[in-house]
Amino acid sequence: IREPTNFNINADGAGFLTPANHDGNSSEVNALGPFLGSLGIFSREAIQIWHVEADDANNELLQVISNIGTTARKSVVPFQDKTVFLAGTVLRALQRGDNTEAVASIGDLGGPIDVRVRAHCLSVGTTTADAAVGAVEPQEKRLMIAVGNRVYVLSSFPGISAWTEYEPGFSISDMVVSNRRLYVRAADSVYLYGGTNFNTYDTSTVTVRVPYLD
């Protein structure tokens, strides 16, 4: 506790847990993500929800969600009251349980663009899809998930929920928010989203698709 460089297992606040002891599909942990004050442990085909405390003896397994998970470790992003991740070739989210017994359930967050995300992931291959990275744009709080040279953006506000697909012209390997600015890395270049004045963009043509209308 308050000693982040102390990895002595006998120190106060140190401990460990073995997810595979609780679910056979959790032998390899790919990512960790916060969820409603608990900890989500993501494997390829399972997600475990744990209550964790400084005292290792008080850690408690709350729920196991089977048959879904992620291998894209950097795609796990807390967004609003959800935790978003790339599940194979589709975007999904941990959300509040749909009954009093379940802590969490899986939300079909990426449903409107599943076909496009799946097609892109299949075209770029497993290695690129597993390198997907996510972040929340700090100014307008939009969710961004980059898969190679595509960025899928969710605008979710009261009265509106819409996905946008960006093609920046380069493949993004990392995204980070610092001092309320979003930086992305592509190979040996670093880009600042919106520029230093938060309002520097290109003149790309925009195509809008509205459901159920031609």
N, C-alpha and C positions, 0 to 999 in steps of 0.2 A: 504494500500500500504506500503510495507516494514515492516509490523507488522504481521508476520504469526501466532502469537498466539492470536491476537485480533479478537474475533468472535462477536464483537458488530456490529449488523446489521446497525447501524447508522454511523459506521466509514467510512472514505474515502476508496473507493475501495471495500466495502462490498456490497453484494446484493444477490439475489436469482432468479431462474427461475423455472417454473413449466412445465416440458415437457408434462404432460397430458393435459394442456390447448391447445396444438397444435396438438396432435395426441392421439386418444383413446387407442392405443396399448402401450403408453409410461407411463402408470400409475406407474410402478415400474422400477426404474433405477438400472441396474445391474453393469454397468461399464462405465468408461470414458476413452477416448483415444485421443491423438493428431492426427490431420490429416491435412497435408498441411497448417499449421498455424491456423487451426480452431480446434474446439472441437467436437469430436464424442460422443454422448450420447447414450449408448446401452441399450435397453430394450429387452425383450424376442422376440418380434415380430416387432420391429421397431428400426431404427437408425436415430437420428436427428443430423444434422450438424449445428453447431452454430459458428458465429463470436462473440468472446467475448473480452471485453476490461476492463480496470480498472474501467472506469465509467460504472456502471451497466445500465445506460440509453442507452448506445450505443450497447448493446448486440443485435444480430440480428439472427433470424432463417433463414438459407440459404436453407435447403433442408430436407425433410423427406423421408426416404427409408422404405417402408412398407414390411411386410411379411418376414422379416429376422432380426435376432438379435442374442443375446447370453445370456445364463444363466451362462456361465463359465467366471466369472469376471476377473480371473487372466490370461486368455488366450489372452486378448487383448494386442497386441504388435506392436509398430511402427517398420516397416521393410522397408528399402529403402524409396520409395515414397508411400508406402502403410501402412495400418493398418490391421494386421491379427487377426483373431478371430475364435474360434470354434463355429460354428453355429449348435447347436444341436449335430449332429454326423458327420459333415463334416467341413473341413477348408475352410474359405472364406476370402476375403480381400476387404477392402475399397480401391478404387483406383480412379484416376482422372476420371471425368465424360467423357462419350463418345460423348458428344455434347457440344455446347457452353452454353446451359442453365443449364445443370446438373453439380453441383459442384463435386459430387462423383457418382460412380457406384460400383456394386459388381463384383469382379473378381473371377473366378473359379480357384483360386490358388492351391487348394488341389485336383483338378480333377484327376491327375494321381494316387492318392492313396485313393480316396474317398471310394472305396470298402473296403479297409483294415481298414481305420479309422472308418468307420461306423460299421463294424463287431466287432472291438475291443470295441468301445463305448457301443454297445449293450450288449456285453459279460460282461463288468465290471459294468454296471448299471449307472443310472442317477447321483447318488451321486458322484461317482468317475469321471464321465465325466465332471460334473459341477465344479470339483476341478482341472481341467486341468490348467496348468501353462506354460507360455511362456517366452522366453528371446532370445536375440541375442548374440551368442558367440562372445566375443570381439576381438579375434585375427584374425580369418578368416571371421568374419561377417556372420556366418551361422545362420539361424533362427531355433530355437528349440522349439517344443511344446510337453510337457510331459503330457500324459494321463495315470495315474496310473503307471504301470510298462512298458510302452512303450514310446519311445521318437521319434517323427517324425522330421527329420532334412531336411531343404531345403538349398541346395547349389545353389546359383543363382549368376552367374558371366557372363561377356560377352562371348557368345558362348556356355554356358552350363547352364542347369537348371535341377536339379535332386533331387529327394527325397530319403532319407535314413531312415530306421527304426531300431532303437536301442532297445535292450532288456537288460537293465543294471542289472537285477536280483533283483530290489527293486522298490518300488513305490515312486515317487517323489512328494512331497507336495509343495515345494517352489524352486524357482530359483532366483538368484540375481547376478548381475555383480558389482564387487568392485575392483578398482585398476586394471582394465583390466584383471580380472580373473573371471571365472564363478563358482559359488558355488551352489550346490544343496542340499536340505534337504530331508532325508528319515527317518521318525520317529524321533529318537533321534541321528541320525548320519548326519554329514555334509561332503560332498565330494567336492574335488577340481578337476574340469575337466582338464585333462592333467597333473596334478601334479604341483609341484612347479617349475619344469623345463620346463613346457609346452609341454612335450614330453613323458609322462608316460601313456602308454595304455596297454590293455591286448592283448591276441593273438586270439581273437574271429575270427571264420571263416566268411568270407564275401561272400554273394551271390549277383550277379549282374543280373538285368533283363533289357534287352534292348528292347524298343518298336518295334513291327513288325518283329522281328527276332527270330528264334527258336534256 
